[in-house]
Each structure stands twice: as structure tokens, then as C-alpha cells.
């Protein structure tokens, strides 16, 4: 099998997307962080990835194009990032 340039790679299937989300979840592992902010970030990432997986599975089973775990990925953020100024 030959490799295609990135611009010519076919889009990922739903199964491939699921596997990549799962790989990201496994990469985070179950370790805790040394700080509260690090630990909170790990917990939030695990929860977000799990919700994305479940939403994708539900969408696949229902044969719909929307993932209930995502409101609108292209829409504006409902919460502005913290600005210390």
C-alpha cells in the first residue's frame, strides 16, 4: 500500500474517528496530576472525550449526523476565555 499526500487522504470513517477519540482517552491514562489545575484539566479532558465517544456512538446507531455531545462546533463560545487585565 502506498502513502497518499495529506491533502489526498480520504476522510476518516466514523469507526476511525471513534478509534482516534478512544486512543486520545487511553493516552490520558488514569494518572492524577501534581497540581489541582492539572488534575482538573485531566478530569475534564477524560469527561469530554467520553461524552464525544458516547455521542458519536448514539449518532451512528440512530443514523443521524448530529452528535448530542456537541452543541455547535462552529458557533461562538458561550464563555469567554479568562482575561486577567
N, C-alpha and C positions, 0 to 999 in steps of 0.2 A: 504494500500500500504506500502510495506517495503522499507527501505532505503538501497541502494547499497553502498559499499565502493567506494571512489572516483575513484579508478582505474577501477572499473566495471561500472561506469555510462556510459550510451550511449552518443554518440556525440550529440551536440546541433543541432537542425534543423535550417534552415535559418530563420524561423519565431522567434525562440527562440533567435538567435543571434541578430536579429533586435530589439527585445524587450529589450535585455540587453544593447545594444547601446543606445536605447531610454531612458532607466532607468538612464544610466550614464549622459545623456544630461539633464534629469529632475533634477538629483541630483545637477548638477552645478547651476541650477536656473538662475535667471536673475539679481542677485545682482552684484554690482560692488565691486571691491577690494579697500582697503585703499591706496595702492601704485600703481604706474604706472606698475611696473613689475608684480604685482599680477593681475591687471586688464587686462594687455596684455596676460597673461597666460590663464585667464578665457576665453577671447575672442577667442584665438587660439584653446583652447580645444573645445569650442562650435562649431567653424567652422569645425574643424577636425571631430568631431562626426557627425555633419550634413552631411558632404561630404561622410563619411563612410556609413551612412544610405542611402543616395541617390544612391551611387554606388552599394550597396547591392540590393536595390530595382530594379535598372536597370538590374543588372545581373540576378535576379530572373525572371523578365519579359522577358528578351532575352534568358533565359535558357542557360547562359554561366557561366563558372567557374571563370571568372576574374572580379574583382571589379575595375572599372576605377579610383576610388579614391586612389588606392594603386599601386605604381609603382612596387616594388618588396620587400615584407616584409623581405625576407631572404637575399637580396643583401646588399652590403656595403652602408653606409650612404654617401650621396653626400657632406655633410657638416660636418666637424669635430667639436666636441664639443669645446667650448671655453676653452683655457688653459692659465691662467694668467702668467705663467712662461716666 
